[in-house]
């Protein structure tokens, strides 16, 4: 959460990037469809929606 940026791509993946050096720290497939908008964090939960309207949630630790 605090030490990473999270970005989505057109292939349906979320990518975690380290803020201190820009290196990839992780990747998660989210339904296999392009992501519609930037991820949003609410109360420690990362929310992301794909182009088909499916919503995925990830609890941040």
CHARMM-style PDB file with segment names, atoms N, HN, CA, C and O in Angstrom:
ATOM      1  N   UNK     1       0.839  -1.189   0.000  1.00  0.00      PROA
ATOM      2  CA  UNK     1       0.000   0.000   0.000  1.00  0.00      PROA
ATOM      3  C   UNK     1       0.876   1.241   0.000  1.00  0.00      PROA
ATOM      4  O   UNK     1       0.907   1.955  -1.002  1.00  0.00      PROA
ATOM      5  N   UNK     2       1.588   1.526   1.082  1.00  0.00      PROA
ATOM      6  HN  UNK     2       1.563   0.946   1.896  1.00  0.00      PROA
ATOM      7  CA  UNK     2       2.367   2.744   1.157  1.00  0.00      PROA
ATOM      8  C   UNK     2       3.638   2.739   0.336  1.00  0.00      PROA
ATOM      9  O   UNK     2       4.088   3.803  -0.090  1.00  0.00      PROA
ATOM     10  N   UNK     3       4.237   1.579   0.097  1.00  0.00      PROA
ATOM     11  HN  UNK     3       3.872   0.715   0.443  1.00  0.00      PROA
ATOM     12  CA  UNK     3       5.526   1.511  -0.582  1.00  0.00      PROA
ATOM     13  C   UNK     3       5.426   1.081  -2.036  1.00  0.00      PROA
ATOM     14  O   UNK     3       6.451   0.861  -2.681  1.00  0.00      PROA
ATOM     15  N   UNK     4       4.219   0.957  -2.564  1.00  0.00      PROA
ATOM     16  HN  UNK     4       3.386   1.135  -2.040  1.00  0.00      PROA
ATOM     17  CA  UNK     4       4.023   0.449  -3.917  1.00  0.00      PROA
ATOM     18  C   UNK     4       3.021   1.295  -4.689  1.00  0.00      PROA
ATOM     19  O   UNK     4       2.124   1.910  -4.111  1.00  0.00      PROA
ATOM     20  N   UNK     5       3.191   1.313  -6.000  1.00  0.00      PROA
ATOM     21  HN  UNK     5       3.919   0.814  -6.469  1.00  0.00      PROA
ATOM     22  CA  UNK     5       2.176   1.848  -6.908  1.00  0.00      PROA
ATOM     23  C   UNK     5       1.544   0.640  -7.584  1.00  0.00      PROA
ATOM     24  O   UNK     5       2.225  -0.348  -7.859  1.00  0.00      PROA
ATOM     25  N   UNK     6       0.255   0.717  -7.848  1.00  0.00      PROA
ATOM     26  HN  UNK     6      -0.298   1.519  -7.624  1.00  0.00      PROA
ATOM     27  CA  UNK     6      -0.450  -0.371  -8.524  1.00  0.00      PROA
ATOM     28  C   UNK     6      -1.035   0.183  -9.812  1.00  0.00      PROA
ATOM     29  O   UNK     6      -1.738   1.193  -9.801  1.00  0.00      PROA
ATOM     30  N   UNK     7      -0.740  -0.491 -10.932  1.00  0.00      PROA
ATOM     31  HN  UNK     7      -0.169  -1.312 -10.941  1.00  0.00      PROA
ATOM     32  CA  UNK     7      -1.271  -0.076 -12.232  1.00  0.00      PROA
ATOM     33  C   UNK     7      -1.901  -1.275 -12.918  1.00  0.00      PROA
ATOM     34  O   UNK     7      -1.458  -2.409 -12.737  1.00  0.00      PROA
ATOM     35  N   UNK     8      -2.932  -1.020 -13.703  1.00  0.00      PROA
ATOM     36  HN  UNK     8      -3.292  -0.099 -13.850  1.00  0.00      PROA
ATOM     37  CA  UNK     8      -3.589  -2.069 -14.471  1.00  0.00      PROA
ATOM     38  C   UNK     8      -3.200  -1.974 -15.931  1.00  0.00      PROA
ATOM     39  O   UNK     8      -2.696  -0.947 -16.385  1.00  0.00      PROA
ATOM     40  N   UNK     9      -3.440  -3.066 -16.674  1.00  0.00      PROA
ATOM     41  HN  UNK     9      -3.849  -3.901 -16.305  1.00  0.00      PROA
ATOM     42  CA  UNK     9      -3.128  -3.048 -18.100  1.00  0.00      PROA
ATOM     43  C   UNK     9      -4.305  -3.543 -18.937  1.00  0.00      PROA
ATOM     44  O   UNK     9      -5.346  -3.923 -18.400  1.00  0.00      PROA
ATOM     45  N   UNK    10      -4.126  -3.534 -20.259  1.00  0.00      PROA
ATOM     46  HN  UNK    10      -3.281  -3.225 -20.695  1.00  0.00      PROA
ATOM     47  CA  UNK    10      -5.189  -3.917 -21.189  1.00  0.00      PROA
ATOM     48  C   UNK    10      -5.385  -5.426 -21.290  1.00  0.00      PROA
ATOM     49  O   UNK    10      -6.334  -5.883 -21.928  1.00  0.00      PROA
ATOM     50  N   UNK    11      -4.497  -6.208 -20.665  1.00  0.00      PROA
ATOM     51  HN  UNK    11      -3.726  -5.837 -20.147  1.00  0.00      PROA
ATOM     52  CA  UNK    11      -4.633  -7.664 -20.671  1.00  0.00      PROA
ATOM     53  C   UNK    11      -5.262  -8.190 -19.389  1.00  0.00      PROA
ATOM     54  O   UNK    11      -5.392  -9.403 -19.219  1.00  0.00      PROA
ATOM     55  N   UNK    12      -5.654  -7.298 -18.483  1.00  0.00      PROA
ATOM     56  HN  UNK    12      -5.548  -6.313 -18.620  1.00  0.00      PROA
ATOM     57  CA  UNK    12      -6.328  -7.715 -17.261  1.00  0.00      PROA
ATOM     58  C   UNK    12      -5.408  -8.046 -16.103  1.00  0.00      PROA
ATOM     59  O   UNK    12      -5.779  -8.829 -15.228  1.00  0.00      PROA
ATOM     60  N   UNK    13      -4.226  -7.471 -16.078  1.00  0.00      PROA
ATOM     61  HN  UNK    13      -3.925  -6.835 -16.789  1.00  0.00      PROA
ATOM     62  CA  UNK    13      -3.288  -7.682 -14.974  1.00  0.00      PROA
ATOM     63  C   UNK    13      -3.142  -6.412 -14.146  1.00  0.00      PROA
ATOM     64  O   UNK    13      -3.201  -5.299 -14.668  1.00  0.00      PROA
ATOM     65  N   UNK    14      -2.950  -6.605 -12.849  1.00  0.00      PROA
ATOM     66  HN  UNK    14      -2.902  -7.510 -12.426  1.00  0.00      PROA
ATOM     67  CA  UNK    14      -2.501  -5.539 -11.965  1.00  0.00      PROA
ATOM     68  C   UNK    14      -1.017  -5.755 -11.723  1.00  0.00      PROA
ATOM     69  O   UNK    14      -0.572  -6.886 -11.526  1.00  0.00      PROA
ATOM     70  N   UNK    15      -0.255  -4.676 -11.737  1.00  0.00      PROA
ATOM     71  HN  UNK    15      -0.617  -3.757 -11.897  1.00  0.00      PROA
ATOM     72  CA  UNK    15       1.188  -4.736 -11.511  1.00  0.00      PROA
ATOM     73  C   UNK    15       1.525  -3.885 -10.291  1.00  0.00      PROA
ATOM     74  O   UNK    15       1.134  -2.720 -10.216  1.00  0.00      PROA
ATOM     75  N   UNK    16       2.258  -4.471  -9.328  1.00  0.00      PROA
ATOM     76  HN  UNK    16       2.576  -5.417  -9.390  1.00  0.00      PROA
ATOM     77  CA  UNK    16       2.734  -3.747  -8.155  1.00  0.00      PROA
ATOM     78  C   UNK    16       4.168  -3.320  -8.440  1.00  0.00      PROA
ATOM     79  O   UNK    16       5.014  -4.156  -8.758  1.00  0.00      PROA
ATOM     80  N   UNK    17       4.445  -2.016  -8.328  1.00  0.00      PROA
ATOM     81  HN  UNK    17       3.758  -1.337  -8.069  1.00  0.00      PROA
ATOM     82  CA  UNK    17       5.773  -1.465  -8.579  1.00  0.00      PROA
ATOM     83  C   UNK    17       6.289  -0.802  -7.308  1.00  0.00      PROA
ATOM     84  O   UNK    17       5.563  -0.071  -6.634  1.00  0.00      PROA
ATOM     85  N   UNK    18       7.546  -1.069  -6.995  1.00  0.00      PROA
ATOM     86  HN  UNK    18       8.135  -1.663  -7.542  1.00  0.00      PROA
ATOM     87  CA  UNK    18       8.166  -0.452  -5.812  1.00  0.00      PROA
ATOM     88  C   UNK    18       8.377   1.040  -6.074  1.00  0.00      PROA
ATOM     89  O   UNK    18       8.900   1.422  -7.121  1.00  0.00      PROA
ATOM     90  N   UNK    19       7.971   1.873  -5.129  1.00  0.00      PROA
ATOM     91  HN  UNK    19       7.546   1.563  -4.278  1.00  0.00      PROA
ATOM     92  CA  UNK    19       8.124   3.316  -5.298  1.00  0.00      PROA
ATOM     93  C   UNK    19       9.574   3.770  -5.193  1.00  0.00      PROA
ATOM     94  O   UNK    19       9.949   4.774  -5.798  1.00  0.00      PROA
ATOM     95  N   UNK    20      10.397   3.043  -4.433  1.00  0.00      PROA
ATOM     96  HN  UNK    20      10.093   2.228  -3.942  1.00  0.00      PROA
ATOM     97  CA  UNK    20      11.771   3.498  -4.221  1.00  0.00      PROA
ATOM     98  C   UNK    20      12.679   3.277  -5.420  1.00  0.00      PROA
ATOM     99  O   UNK    20      13.668   3.993  -5.583  1.00  0.00      PROA
ATOM    100  N   UNK    21      12.357   2.282  -6.276  1.00  0.00      PROA
ATOM    101  HN  UNK    21      11.554   1.700  -6.144  1.00  0.00      PROA
ATOM    102  CA  UNK    21      13.245   2.019  -7.415  1.00  0.00      PROA
ATOM    103  C   UNK    21      12.510   1.663  -8.716  1.00  0.00      PROA
ATOM    104  O   UNK    21      13.154   1.455  -9.744  1.00  0.00      PROA
ATOM    105  N   UNK    22      11.177   1.589  -8.684  1.00  0.00      PROA
ATOM    106  HN  UNK    22      10.653   1.758  -7.849  1.00  0.00      PROA
ATOM    107  CA  UNK    22      10.396   1.308  -9.889  1.00  0.00      PROA
ATOM    108  C   UNK    22      10.366  -0.147 -10.317  1.00  0.00      PROA
ATOM    109  O   UNK    22       9.744  -0.476 -11.327  1.00  0.00      PROA
ATOM    110  N   UNK    23      11.026  -1.032  -9.568  1.00  0.00      PROA
ATOM    111  HN  UNK    23      11.531  -0.765  -8.747  1.00  0.00      PROA
ATOM    112  CA  UNK    23      11.061  -2.449  -9.938  1.00  0.00      PROA
ATOM    113  C   UNK    23       9.710  -3.116  -9.716  1.00  0.00      PROA
ATOM    114  O   UNK    23       8.955  -2.745  -8.817  1.00  0.00      PROA
ATOM    115  N   UNK    24       9.420  -4.109 -10.556  1.00  0.00      PROA
ATOM    116  HN  UNK    24      10.033  -4.411 -11.286  1.00  0.00      PROA
ATOM    117  CA  UNK    24       8.196  -4.892 -10.404  1.00  0.00      PROA
ATOM    118  C   UNK    24       8.283  -5.719  -9.130  1.00  0.00      PROA
ATOM    119  O   UNK    24       9.289  -6.383  -8.878  1.00  0.00      PROA
ATOM    120  N   UNK    25       7.221  -5.676  -8.326  1.00  0.00      PROA
ATOM    121  HN  UNK    25       6.403  -5.137  -8.530  1.00  0.00      PROA
ATOM    122  CA  UNK    25       7.190  -6.420  -7.075  1.00  0.00      PROA
ATOM    123  C   UNK    25       6.146  -7.526  -7.099  1.00  0.00      PROA
ATOM    124  O   UNK    25       6.173  -8.419  -6.252  1.00  0.00      PROA
ATOM    125  N   UNK    26       5.234  -7.481  -8.049  1.00  0.00      PROA
ATOM    126  HN  UNK    26       5.211  -6.756  -8.737  1.00  0.00      PROA
ATOM    127  CA  UNK    26       4.203  -8.504  -8.120  1.00  0.00      PROA
ATOM    128  C   UNK    26       3.253  -8.246  -9.271  1.00  0.00      PROA
ATOM    129  O   UNK    26       3.227  -7.167  -9.863  1.00  0.00      PROA
ATOM    130  N   UNK    27       2.468  -9.283  -9.570  1.00  0.00      PROA
ATOM    131  HN  UNK    27       2.489 -10.159  -9.089  1.00  0.00      PROA
ATOM    132  CA  UNK    27       1.502  -9.183 -10.663  1.00  0.00      PROA
ATOM    133  C   UNK    27       0.347 -10.118 -10.353  1.00  0.00      PROA
ATOM    134  O   UNK    27       0.552 -11.220  -9.843  1.00  0.00      PROA
ATOM    135  N   UNK    28      -0.864  -9.682 -10.660  1.00  0.00      PROA
ATOM    136  HN  UNK    28      -1.030  -8.787 -11.074  1.00  0.00      PROA
ATOM    137  CA  UNK    28      -2.064 -10.481 -10.394  1.00  0.00      PROA
ATOM    138  C   UNK    28      -3.004 -10.361 -11.587  1.00  0.00      PROA
ATOM    139  O   UNK    28      -3.294  -9.260 -12.057  1.00  0.00      PROA
ATOM    140  N   UNK    29      -3.475 -11.507 -12.070  1.00  0.00      PROA
ATOM    141  HN  UNK    29      -3.240 -12.401 -11.689  1.00  0.00      PROA
ATOM    142  CA  UNK    29      -4.437 -11.501 -13.176  1.00  0.00      PROA
ATOM    143  C   UNK    29      -5.821 -11.221 -12.610  1.00  0.00      PROA
ATOM    144  O   UNK    29      -6.221 -11.802 -11.601  1.00  0.00      PROA
ATOM    145  N   UNK    30      -6.546 -10.325 -13.268  1.00  0.00      PROA
ATOM    146  HN  UNK    30      -6.221  -9.852 -14.087  1.00  0.00      PROA
ATOM    147  CA  UNK    30      -7.872  -9.913 -12.803  1.00  0.00      PROA
ATOM    148  C   UNK    30      -8.879 -10.174 -13.921  1.00  0.00      PROA
ATOM    149  O   UNK    30      -9.229  -9.260 -14.667  1.00  0.00      PROA
ATOM    150  N   UNK    31      -9.339 -11.400 -14.037  1.00  0.00      PROA
ATOM    151  HN  UNK    31      -9.055 -12.143 -13.431  1.00  0.00      PROA
ATOM    152  CA  UNK    31     -10.401 -11.726 -14.971  1.00  0.00      PROA
ATOM    153  C   UNK    31     -10.034 -11.827 -16.438  1.00  0.00      PROA
ATOM    154  O   UNK    31     -10.870 -12.253 -17.234  1.00  0.00      PROA
ATOM    155  N   UNK    32      -8.837 -11.461 -16.833  1.00  0.00      PROA
ATOM    156  HN  UNK    32      -8.157 -11.115 -16.186  1.00  0.00      PROA
ATOM    157  CA  UNK    32      -8.417 -11.634 -18.213  1.00  0.00      PROA
ATOM    158  C   UNK    32      -8.948 -10.612 -19.199  1.00  0.00      PROA
ATOM    159  O   UNK    32      -8.760 -10.773 -20.405  1.00  0.00      PROA
ATOM    160  N   UNK    33      -9.602  -9.574 -18.725  1.00  0.00      PROA
ATOM    161  HN  UNK    33      -9.755  -9.443 -17.745  1.00  0.00      PROA
ATOM    162  CA  UNK    33     -10.112  -8.516 -19.598  1.00  0.00      PROA
ATOM    163  C   UNK    33      -9.436  -7.205 -19.234  1.00  0.00      PROA
ATOM    164  O   UNK    33      -8.956  -7.030 -18.114  1.00  0.00      PROA
ATOM    165  N   UNK    34      -9.405  -6.286 -20.191  1.00  0.00      PROA
ATOM    166  HN  UNK    34      -9.795  -6.428 -21.100  1.00  0.00      PROA
ATOM    167  CA  UNK    34      -8.792  -4.979 -19.946  1.00  0.00      PROA
ATOM    168  C   UNK    34      -9.432  -4.302 -18.742  1.00  0.00      PROA
ATOM    169  O   UNK    34     -10.633  -4.429 -18.506  1.00  0.00      PROA
ATOM    170  N   UNK    35      -8.621  -3.591 -17.997  1.00  0.00      PROA
ATOM    171  HN  UNK    35      -7.645  -3.488 -18.189  1.00  0.00      PROA
ATOM    172  CA  UNK    35      -9.122  -2.885 -16.828  1.00  0.00      PROA
ATOM    173  C   UNK    35      -9.676  -1.533 -17.256  1.00  0.00      PROA
ATOM    174  O   UNK    35      -9.099  -0.846 -18.099  1.00  0.00      PROA
ATOM    175  N   UNK    36     -10.797  -1.168 -16.664  1.00  0.00      PROA
ATOM    176  HN  UNK    36     -11.266  -1.726 -15.979  1.00  0.00      PROA
ATOM    177  CA  UNK    36     -11.548   0.009 -17.097  1.00  0.00      PROA
ATOM    178  C   UNK    36     -10.977   1.313 -16.549  1.00  0.00      PROA
ATOM    179  O   UNK    36     -10.891   2.300 -17.280  1.00  0.00      PROA
ATOM    180  N   UNK    37     -10.594   1.333 -15.304  1.00  0.00      PROA
ATOM    181  HN  UNK    37     -10.664   0.531 -14.710  1.00  0.00      PROA
ATOM    182  CA  UNK    37     -10.156   2.573 -14.662  1.00  0.00      PROA
ATOM    183  C   UNK    37      -9.025   2.267 -13.696  1.00  0.00      PROA
ATOM    184  O   UNK    37      -8.711   1.106 -13.429  1.00  0.00      PROA
ATOM    185  N   UNK    38      -8.420   3.323 -13.180  1.00  0.00      PROA
ATOM    186  HN  UNK    38      -8.675   4.266 -13.397  1.00  0.00      PROA
ATOM    187  CA  UNK    38      -7.330   3.100 -12.230  1.00  0.00      PROA
ATOM    188  C   UNK    38      -7.868   2.441 -10.965  1.00  0.00      PROA
ATOM    189  O   UNK    38      -9.006   2.692 -10.570  1.00  0.00      PROA
ATOM    190  N   UNK    39      -7.061   1.606 -10.333  1.00  0.00      PROA
ATOM    191  HN  UNK    39      -6.136   1.402 -10.654  1.00  0.00      PROA
ATOM    192  CA  UNK    39      -7.463   0.972  -9.077  1.00  0.00      PROA
ATOM    193  C   UNK    39      -7.713   2.028  -7.997  1.00  0.00      PROA
ATOM    194  O   UNK    39      -7.101   3.095  -7.997  1.00  0.00      PROA
ATOM    195  N   UNK    40      -8.621   1.707  -7.082  1.00  0.00      PROA
ATOM    196  HN  UNK    40      -9.119   0.839  -7.081  1.00  0.00      PROA
ATOM    197  CA  UNK    40      -8.976   2.603  -5.980  1.00  0.00      PROA
ATOM    198  C   UNK    40      -8.821   1.833  -4.673  1.00  0.00      PROA
ATOM    199  O   UNK    40      -9.172   0.655  -4.600  1.00  0.00      PROA
ATOM    200  N   UNK    41      -8.294   2.495  -3.636  1.00  0.00      PROA
ATOM    201  HN  UNK    41      -8.009   3.452  -3.695  1.00  0.00      PROA
ATOM    202  CA  UNK    41      -8.168   1.876  -2.315  1.00  0.00      PROA
ATOM    203  C   UNK    41      -9.187   2.514  -1.376  1.00  0.00      PROA
ATOM    204  O   UNK    41      -9.234   3.734  -1.225  1.00  0.00      PROA
ATOM    205  N   UNK    42     -10.010   1.659  -0.742  1.00  0.00      PROA
ATOM    206  HN  UNK    42      -9.972   0.667  -0.864  1.00  0.00      PROA
ATOM    207  CA  UNK    42     -11.003   2.101   0.238  1.00  0.00      PROA
ATOM    208  C   UNK    42     -10.863   1.217   1.474  1.00  0.00      PROA
ATOM    209  O   UNK    42     -11.026   0.000   1.393  1.00  0.00      PROA
ATOM    210  N   UNK    43     -10.565   1.825   2.606  1.00  0.00      PROA
ATOM    211  HN  UNK    43     -10.433   2.815   2.672  1.00  0.00      PROA
ATOM    212  CA  UNK    43     -10.438   1.094   3.870  1.00  0.00      PROA
ATOM    213  C   UNK    43      -9.511  -0.119   3.766  1.00  0.00      PROA
ATOM    214  O   UNK    43      -9.820  -1.186   4.296  1.00  0.00      PROA
ATOM    215  N   UNK    44      -8.373   0.048   3.083  1.00  0.00      PROA
ATOM    216  HN  UNK    44      -8.122   0.915   2.652  1.00  0.00      PROA
ATOM    217  CA  UNK    44      -7.397  -1.028   2.974  1.00  0.00      PROA
ATOM    218  C   UNK    44      -7.736  -2.100   1.961  1.00  0.00      PROA
ATOM    219  O   UNK    44      -7.095  -3.151   1.933  1.00  0.00      PROA
ATOM    220  N   UNK    45      -8.743  -1.852   1.123  1.00  0.00      PROA
ATOM    221  HN  UNK    45      -9.264  -0.999   1.146  1.00  0.00      PROA
ATOM    222  CA  UNK    45      -9.127  -2.813   0.083  1.00  0.00      PROA
ATOM    223  C   UNK    45      -8.938  -2.157  -1.279  1.00  0.00      PROA
ATOM    224  O   UNK    45      -9.471  -1.078  -1.538  1.00  0.00      PROA
ATOM    225  N   UNK    46      -8.176  -2.817  -2.149  1.00  0.00      PROA
ATOM    226  HN  UNK    46      -7.743  -3.694  -1.939  1.00  0.00      PROA
ATOM    227  CA  UNK    46      -7.941  -2.346  -3.507  1.00  0.00      PROA
ATOM    228  C   UNK    46      -9.078  -2.840  -4.391  1.00  0.00      PROA
ATOM    229  O   UNK    46      -9.334  -4.042  -4.462  1.00  0.00      PROA
ATOM    230  N   UNK    47      -9.761  -1.918  -5.066  1.00  0.00      PROA
ATOM    231  HN  UNK    47      -9.553  -0.942  -5.008  1.00  0.00      PROA
ATOM    232  CA  UNK    47     -10.875  -2.259  -5.948  1.00  0.00      PROA
ATOM    233  C   UNK    47     -10.502  -1.929  -7.381  1.00  0.00      PROA
ATOM    234  O   UNK    47      -9.909  -0.886  -7.656  1.00  0.00      PROA
ATOM    235  N   UNK    48     -10.856  -2.836  -8.302  1.00  0.00      PROA
ATOM    236  HN  UNK    48     -11.338  -3.684  -8.079  1.00  0.00      PROA
ATOM    237  CA  UNK    48     -10.586  -2.603  -9.716  1.00  0.00      PROA
ATOM    238  C   UNK    48     -11.715  -3.217 -10.537  1.00  0.00      PROA
ATOM    239  O   UNK    48     -12.257  -4.263 -10.181  1.00  0.00      PROA
ATOM    240  N   UNK    49     -12.062  -2.555 -11.640  1.00  0.00      PROA
ATOM    241  HN  UNK    49     -11.621  -1.706 -11.930  1.00  0.00      PROA
ATOM    242  CA  UNK    49     -13.157  -3.017 -12.494  1.00  0.00      PROA
ATOM    243  C   UNK    49     -12.636  -3.225 -13.909  1.00  0.00      PROA
ATOM    244  O   UNK    49     -11.858  -2.419 -14.420  1.00  0.00      PROA
ATOM    245  N   UNK    50     -13.078  -4.330 -14.547  1.00  0.00      PROA
ATOM    246  HN  UNK    50     -13.710  -4.985 -14.132  1.00  0.00      PROA
ATOM    247  CA  UNK    50     -12.674  -4.563 -15.932  1.00  0.00      PROA
ATOM    248  C   UNK    50     -13.743  -4.024 -16.885  1.00  0.00      PROA
ATOM    249  O   UNK    50     -14.788  -3.546 -16.446  1.00  0.00      PROA
ATOM    250  N   UNK    51     -13.476  -4.105 -18.190  1.00  0.00      PROA
ATOM    251  HN  UNK    51     -12.627  -4.494 -18.548  1.00  0.00      PROA
ATOM    252  CA  UNK    51     -14.378  -3.525 -19.187  1.00  0.00      PROA
ATOM    253  C   UNK    51     -15.735  -4.213 -19.251  1.00  0.00      PROA
ATOM    254  O   UNK    51     -16.679  -3.651 -19.805  1.00  0.00      PROA
ATOM    255  N   UNK    52     -15.852  -5.408 -18.699  1.00  0.00      PROA
ATOM    256  HN  UNK    52     -15.084  -5.864 -18.249  1.00  0.00      PROA
ATOM    257  CA  UNK    52     -17.138  -6.102 -18.669  1.00  0.00      PROA
ATOM    258  C   UNK    52     -17.924  -5.792 -17.396  1.00  0.00      PROA
ATOM    259  O   UNK    52     -19.010  -6.334 -17.188  1.00  0.00      PROA
ATOM    260  N   UNK    53     -17.382  -4.924 -16.548  1.00  0.00      PROA
ATOM    261  HN  UNK    53     -16.500  -4.484 -16.717  1.00  0.00      PROA
ATOM    262  CA  UNK    53     -18.078  -4.519 -15.338  1.00  0.00      PROA
ATOM    263  C   UNK    53     -17.796  -5.381 -14.122  1.00  0.00      PROA
ATOM    264  O   UNK    53     -18.348  -5.121 -13.053  1.00  0.00      PROA
ATOM    265  N   UNK    54     -16.950  -6.404 -14.251  1.00  0.00      PROA
ATOM    266  HN  UNK    54     -16.502  -6.615 -15.119  1.00  0.00      PROA
ATOM    267  CA  UNK    54     -16.613  -7.252 -13.105  1.00  0.00      PROA
ATOM    268  C   UNK    54     -15.733  -6.474 -12.134  1.00  0.00      PROA
ATOM    269  O   UNK    54     -14.757  -5.840 -12.535  1.00  0.00      PROA
ATOM    270  N   UNK    55     -16.084  -6.531 -10.869  1.00  0.00      PROA
ATOM    271  HN  UNK    55     -16.876  -7.047 -10.543  1.00  0.00      PROA
ATOM    272  CA  UNK    55     -15.335  -5.844  -9.828  1.00  0.00      PROA
ATOM    273  C   UNK    55     -14.516  -6.863  -9.043  1.00  0.00      PROA
ATOM    274  O   UNK    55     -15.041  -7.893  -8.622  1.00  0.00      PROA
ATOM    275  N   UNK    56     -13.231  -6.575  -8.847  1.00  0.00      PROA
ATOM    276  HN  UNK    56     -12.805  -5.738  -9.190  1.00  0.00      PROA
ATOM    277  CA  UNK    56     -12.354  -7.435  -8.047  1.00  0.00      PROA
ATOM    278  C   UNK    56     -11.846  -6.635  -6.862  1.00  0.00      PROA
ATOM    279  O   UNK    56     -11.628  -5.428  -6.962  1.00  0.00      PROA
ATOM    280  N   UNK    57     -11.659  -7.318  -5.736  1.00  0.00      PROA
ATOM    281  HN  UNK    57     -11.836  -8.299  -5.654  1.00  0.00      PROA
ATOM    282  CA  UNK    57     -11.186  -6.663  -4.515  1.00  0.00      PROA
ATOM    283  C   UNK    57     -10.005  -7.436  -3.945  1.00  0.00      PROA
ATOM    284  O   UNK    57      -9.990  -8.667  -3.954  1.00  0.00      PROA
ATOM    285  N   UNK    58      -9.019  -6.697  -3.450  1.00  0.00      PROA
ATOM    286  HN  UNK    58      -9.031  -5.697  -3.443  1.00  0.00      PROA
ATOM    287  CA  UNK    58      -7.825  -7.281  -2.849  1.00  0.00      PROA
ATOM    288  C   UNK    58      -7.566  -6.582  -1.523  1.00  0.00      PROA
ATOM    289  O   UNK    58      -7.448  -5.358  -1.474  1.00  0.00      PROA
ATOM    290  N   UNK    59      -7.478  -7.361  -0.448  1.00  0.00      PROA
ATOM    291  HN  UNK    59      -7.574  -8.356  -0.488  1.00  0.00      PROA
ATOM    292  CA  UNK    59      -7.164  -6.778   0.863  1.00  0.00      PROA
ATOM    293  C   UNK    59      -5.661  -6.516   0.917  1.00  0.00      PROA
ATOM    294  O   UNK    59      -4.855  -7.418   0.690  1.00  0.00      PROA
ATOM    295  N   UNK    60      -5.299  -5.279   1.216  1.00  0.00      PROA
ATOM    296  HN  UNK    60      -5.954  -4.546   1.400  1.00  0.00      PROA
ATOM    297  CA  UNK    60      -3.894  -4.890   1.294  1.00  0.00      PROA
ATOM    298  C   UNK    60      -3.383  -5.116   2.704  1.00  0.00      PROA
ATOM    299  O   UNK    60      -4.077  -4.834   3.681  1.00  0.00      PROA
ATOM    300  N   UNK    61      -2.158  -5.630   2.804  1.00  0.00      PROA
ATOM    301  HN  UNK    61      -1.594  -5.859   2.011  1.00  0.00      PROA
ATOM    302  CA  UNK    61      -1.562  -5.892   4.117  1.00  0.00      PROA
ATOM    303  C   UNK    61      -0.254  -5.172   4.248  1.00  0.00      PROA
ATOM    304  OT1 UNK    61       0.403  -5.268   5.285  1.00  0.00      PROA
TER     305      UNK     61
END
